[in-house]
Amino acid sequence: MSRDRYVDFLRAWAILLVVLGHWLITGLVRRPDGTLAAPEMLLALPWTQWLTLGFQIMPLFFLAGGHAAGGSWARSRDAGGTAAGWVGQRAARLLLPTAVYSGLVLLAVGVCGPLGVDPATLALVGWAMAMQFWFLPVYLLLSALTPTLYALHARWGLRVPVVMGVAGFGVGVLVAAAGPARSGLVEAVGAVNYLLVWGVVYQLGFCWRDGLLTGRGRRTPAALALGGGAVFAALVGPGPFPVGLILVTGQDLSNTDPPSAALLAWAVAQVGVALWIAPAVRGALERDRAQRAVRVLGAGSMTLYLWHMLPVLIVAAAFYLTGLAPEPRYGSAGWWALRVPWLLVLGTVLAGVVRALRPLERRLVSVERAVRPDAGLRGAAAWRMWAGLGVSVCALTYFAGHGFAHGGTFPVPAALGLGTGTALLALRRRGGDLHDVDGVHDAEGAEGGEALGGDERADLGDERGGPGDDGESHRVV
């Protein structure tokens, strides 16, 4: 199957909006004592919660991820690969750059603590540098489940996401009905929606690839868009759910923690819109300039995903701590006008960061090629891979919820967990009978990748393949 440029476009568009959305809602305020605060925009300016309807773009990641993963697993399986080998290769391509990024941030935390950096400031910065991490454990778990999910898809097709959607909707209603005083059991049941809600979109990616959503022209996408939109409107209008599609401190009910019935409806609507406009966008993507822009964003998407909050820290130190930045009243017309140069300056700094990281990226590509598991992974090596993946997911889940410096302290267990998990997954024996059975790794990437990995990592960037609760922090995506 030839490369679908539209899948690449969805991936590039999604990463662009994630970066811009995070930057837009990050507003810094210099206190009289010279320290910085980052008020939570969606809490301080409640009307901005409507903006999340446009910036909550994560369904496109999972849709593109399912589209790519379905074909990649089918090719690997048909060539004799095992589930452990396929999952291990994908996990390695995500965890290696993530572990390097995390290691560098944790090194900075470890240095700043003894130097006397204010614990509250350290906690806020540590959280900001990990705000995007919620996506990784969810995506890694869905990747691990792909062989099973794809087998269900091959047998029952569209009925699988329908059943998952009904179950996810029911869990969302249960969480909402339990109210703010919900029990630990309800919280645990609600957490299942991280897999059910995002799994619906991932599963729809399988269906899209196999033509089940586009076989009747635009009628099915239109039905998804209109139906999902109507259900969302009913749930956030007279219904109990807030309009904001990211967590807002103090809200009794969130659409993302855990994913709610309203988020499920919006995700379905977003999938419908994406598929409905696909023919028009594919036509525009025939232009060389458009292809080049998508290719550039795709090549650097993993770096953008991991490192895009570093420019905020650089600009904060250069302009806000020094008092050079003008500071109109938070939320005023002047403040909003300054959002434009704020975004431009951050974009310029990020371009420099991406350029500076290129040697590290190239080195990581070489390391990943050397350590990625064999596609035919079996026996003790397979069990070691699953153990490493499990430990890594637990560590990433901690970072996603608490940041890199919760309470201003160094997170020793989580740091050891991510390091150990990545090492277990990367350790491999030479001489296996299969290595990248999907032909060649580069050939995998040439088919289009997925939402985070290039057909494994091309999702968030592989040059070969192409998310404080103290009221002064903010939550994203």
N, C-alpha and C positions, 0 to 999 in steps of 0.2 A: 504494500500500500504506500502511495506517495505521501510525502510530508504534507500535512495540512497546515498551511500558513495561518489559518484562523485560530488554531489551537495555540500557536506561538503568540499570536496577537492577544488572545485572552490572557495568557500568562504575563505578557509585558504590560498590558493595560492594568491588570490587577496589581502588579508590583509597584507600578507608578502611583496608583491611587493609595496604596498602603503607605508609601513613603510620604506623599503629600499630605495625607490625612493625619499621620502622626506629627508631622511638622506643624500643620495648621493648628491643631489643638494644643500644642505646647507653647504656652505663653509664660514668659519669665517676668518676675517682679522683684526689683531690688529693694530690700527692706532698709530702714534707717540705719541699722547696724552693719550694713554692707553685705549681709548674706542674701542668698537668692531663694525665692519661693516659686513654685510652679502651680498656681491655682488650677483646679479642675474645671476646664471650660464648660463642660456639659452640665456641671453643677452650678457654677457661677452665672452662666448665661443659658438658662434652660431651653430657650428657643433653638439653640444650636444642635439640640438632639435631633432635630429634623434633618440636619446635614448628614447624619449617619446613614440615611436611606441611600445616599449616593456613594458614600465612602466605605460602607460595609460590603466589600467586594470579595470576601473570602469564598463564597460559593463558586466563583470562577476558578479559583485554585483547585478546589476539589473536583469540579467538573472536568477540567483539563487533566487532572491527575488520573481520574478514572478512565478517561479516553485513552491515555497513553499506557497506563498500567495493564489494561485488559489485553492490548495487543502484545505488549512486552512479555507478559506472563505466558500467553498462548504460544508465542514463538519459542520461549525458553523451554516450556513443558514439552512441546512437540520435538525439540532437539535433544530431549533426554535430561533436561535439568530438573533439579529437585526444588521443592518449595523453600527449603532452608537456604539453598544456594542463591536462589533468586532474591529472596528477602534480604539475605546477608549482603549481597552486592548493592542493593538499593540503600540499605541502612548505612553501609560504609560510606557511600557517596554523600550522604547527608551528615553523618555524625563526625567525620573527620574535620571538615571546615567548621562545624559547630563547636567541636571540642577545642580547636585552636583558638577560635574567637573567645570562647568561655575561659580558656586558660589565660589568655592575655588580660581579660577583664578581671579575673580573679587575682592575677598577679598585681594588678593596680590596686585592688581592694586590700590585698595583703600588705602592700607598701604604705598605703594611705592611712590605714588604721594606726600603726605604731607612730606615724608622723604627727598624730594629733588632729587629723581631719575630723570635723564635727560629725558625730555618729548619725544624726538626722540627715545631714547633707549626703553622707556616704550611702545611707539607706535609699534615699531618693534617687541618687545617680545609679546605684546598683539595680534599682527597680526599672529605671528608664532603659537601661542597657539590656534588660531581659523582657521587656514588655511584649515582644513579638513571639516569645518562646512557647506560648500556649499551643500554637499551631503544630509544633514539631512532634510532641508525644501523640497527639491525635492522628497526625498523618502517618507516623511510623506504625501505630497500631493498625490503621487501615491497610497499610502496605503489608503488614504481617498477615492480615486476614484475607488479602487479595486472592490467593489460590482457592480458598473456600468460597468467598463472595463471587468469584468468577464462575465457579462450578454451579452455584445456585443460579447465576444469571444465564448460563448456557442451558439450564433445564427449564427455568420458569420465566426468564425475560423480565418484562415490565412488572410482573406480579411481585418481584422481590422488592424494588423500591416502594411499591404501593404498601406492602405489608410492613416494611420498616417505617414508612411514613405514618401509618396508622398507629403503630406502637409508639413512635416518637411523639406524636400528637397527644396520645393518651398520657404519656409520662409528663409532658409539659402541662397538661390540664391538672394532673395530680399534684404537681409541685405548686401550681398557682392556687389550687384549692386549699392546700395545707397552710398557706399564709406564712408570715414571717417567723412564726414560732414552730416551723416544721421540724419534725424529729430527725435524728441522725439517719434512721432508716429511709425516710423520704429523701434526704440529701443524697444518700448512696444510690437510690433508684434514679434520682434526677441526673446523677453523673453519667448514667448509661446513655443519656441523650447526646453526649459528646460523640459517641460512635453512631447512634441511630440517626441523628439529624444530619451530621456531616456525611455519614455513610450513605444516606439517601442520594445526596448530590454526587458522591463518588460513584455510586451504582448507576446513576443516570448517565455518567460518562461512558460506562460500558454500553449502555443502551444507545447512546448517541453514536458511538463508533460503529455499532452493528446496524445502524439505520432504523432502529425501532422508534426513534423520536422524529425522524424526518421523512419517513416513507410516504406520508400523506401530504407532502409539501409543507406549508406553514400552518396547517390546521392544528396539529398537535402542539407546536411551540406557542401558538396563540392561546390555546386552551390552558396551557401551563401558566402563561403570563397573566391572563385574565382571572383564572381561577385562584391562583396563588395570591394575586393582588387583592381580590375580593375578600378572601379569608383573612388576609393580614389586616385589611381595613376594618373588618368586623371585630377582630381581636384587640386592636389598639384604639378603636373608637368607643363603642359601647362596652367592649370587652375589658378584661382586667390588665392587659399588658401595656407597658410604656412604649412610646414610639421610638425611643433611642435603641439602636441596635448594638450598643456596647454598654458595658457595665458602668453605672453611675453610682458613686458613693452615696449611701443612705437610702437608695431605693429598696423597697421591700421585695420587689419582684424584678428580676433582670431577664433580658432576652438572650444573654450569652453565658451566664454563669448560674446554672447550666443552660445550654441552648433551649429556647422555649418553642412552644407551638407557633408563636408569631414569627420567630426567626425561620422556622421550617417553612412557613407559608411564603415568607419573603424570598427565601432561597429558591423555592420552586418557581416563583414568579421571575426571579433573576435568570434562572436557567432558560425559561421560556423566551424571555426577551433576547438573551444571547443567541439562541438558536434561530429566532425569528429574523434577526437582523444579519445573520451570517452571510446570506448571498450577497447583500449589498457591500458588506465589509470585505468579503473575499475579492470582489471586483476592485475595490480601492487598493487592496494589498498586492495587486498585480503591478503597481507602480514601483519602480526601483527605489525611490526615496522612502516609501513606506516600508518596503522590505528591509532596507538598511536600518531604519530606526528600530524596527522590531528586533532585528538581529543584534543590534548594539545593546538594547535593554535586556534581551535574553541572555547574551553572553555574560553580562555582569549582574544578573539578577540575584544569585546567591550572595554575592558581596553586598548588594544593595539591601537585601533582606536582613543580613546580620549586622551591618555596620552603619545603617542610616541614622542612628541616633548619636553617633560620635560627633558629627558636625555640630549638633546642638550644644554639646559640652564645650567644644572648641570656641564657638561663637559666644557662649555664655561667659567663658573666661576672658575672651578678648574684648568684648563690648559691654557686658553687663556688670561683671565684677569690677571693671575699671571705671564704670560710670559713663562710658562713651556713648552708649545707646540711648536715644531719646525714649522717654517713658511716659506717654500720655496715659490717662486713666484707663485701667483694664476694661475692655469691652466698649470703649468710646469709639466715635467715628475715626478719630485720629489713630487710635490703636489698630483698628481694622485696616486703615490705609497703610500702616507700616507692615502689615502681613505680607504685602507684595515684595518689598525689599528683603524682608526676613526670609521668605522662600527662595529668593534669588541668591542671597548670600549663602544660605545653607546648601543650595544646589551647587554653587561654585566650590565650596569647601568639600562637598561629597565627591565631586569630580576629582579633586586632588587626592582624596583618600583612596578612591578606587585605583587611580594611577599608581599611588605608592604601594598598594597591596598586590600589584600584578606579579612581582617576583614570588611572593608568598603563594599566590594562587597557582602559579606554574609548578612550584615545588609540591604543593598539595596534590596536583594532578599526577605527578610522578609517584608520590607516596601511595596514593589511592590505587594506582595501577599495580603497584608491587604487593599491596596487602589485601586487596579485595578477595573475598572468599571465592572458591571455585563454584561454578554454577551447579556442579553435581555433588555439592556438600552433603555428607551423610555421617552417621555414627556419632562418635564423641565430639568431633569437630562441629557437627550441626547443633548438638546440645550446648556446646560452648557458645556458639553464635546466639542461640535463643536466650541464654543466660545473660550475655552481654547486652543484647537488645533490651531485655526486661529491666536490667539495672539502669541502663541509660535513660529509658523512658521514665523511670521513677525519679531520677535526678533532674531531668528536664521539666518534669511536672512540678517539682519543688521550685526550681528557678522561675518557672512561669507564674507561680502563685506568690512567691516571696521576693524575687529578685536575687541579685548576687551579694547583697549585704543586708539582709533582714535585721533590723534592730541595730544596724551599724557594725555588725560582727561578721567575721569570715565564716562562710557556710561549709565547715569541714566535711560533714557526712556527704552532702550533695556533690561537693567538688571531687571527693574520692570516688563517689559512685559513678560520676560521668567519666572520670579518667579510667576507672577499672572496666566499666562497661564498654567503652570505646576500644580499650586494649584487647579485651576478650573477643570482641567482634572482629578486630583487625588481624589478630594472630591467625596465621593460616599455615597449612602444610603445603609444601611444594610437591609437584609430581602428581597432582590430582588428574583424573581422567577428563575432566571438563573444565574449561575456563572461559566464561562469557559465551555460553552456548548459543546465545542469540546471534551468532555470527561473529561479530566483533563489537566491542563496546561502542566504538564510534558509529557503527551501523545502527545500533539501538538508538543513539542520540539523534541520528539523522531522521528518525521517524517522527520526532516531535516532542519527546519528553512529556513531563507532566507538571503538576503544580509545584513541586519542590525538588525535583531531583534530576537529573539530566539525561533523559529517559532514564532517568534517575536524577542526575543533578542538573540537567538543562532547565528544569523547572525554575530553579532559582539560580541558574547560572553555571554553565560549564562551557568553556570556550570550545570544547569539542562538540557540544550539542546545540551548537547554534550560532504576640503579644505577653505603694503606701496607701493605705486606707485611711489616712488621717485628714482627708479633705483638701490637702494641698498637693496631692499627686493626682494623676489622671490615668484612666484605663482606656485601652484602645482595641480596635478591631473586635 
